[in-house]
């Protein structure tokens, strides 16, 4: 049951990231985005992934519970893409200022 609740949490958080990545791509500006927030979320997902790898009980059953890590990595990838777009958009903002 704990794994199901964790997946619901991860999927709920992760559902908004693809939309956010598309919005960042189309906006072509970093205005209104917080680098600190993105880095905090990115670090949180890394900590969540690390917690799975150091949890012996989880690692013993990883062949049945791999999907939990899959969603963590999927969310980490989405936040990573948003971070890349943040820096792209920051550069575009500087170009537009000149």
Secondary structure, DSSP 4 states (H G I P E B T S, - for coil): -HHHHHHHHHHHHHHHHHHHHHHHHHH---TT--HHHHHHHHHHHHHHHHHHHH-HHHHHTHHHHHHHHHHHHHHHHHHHHHHHHHHHHHHHHHHHH-
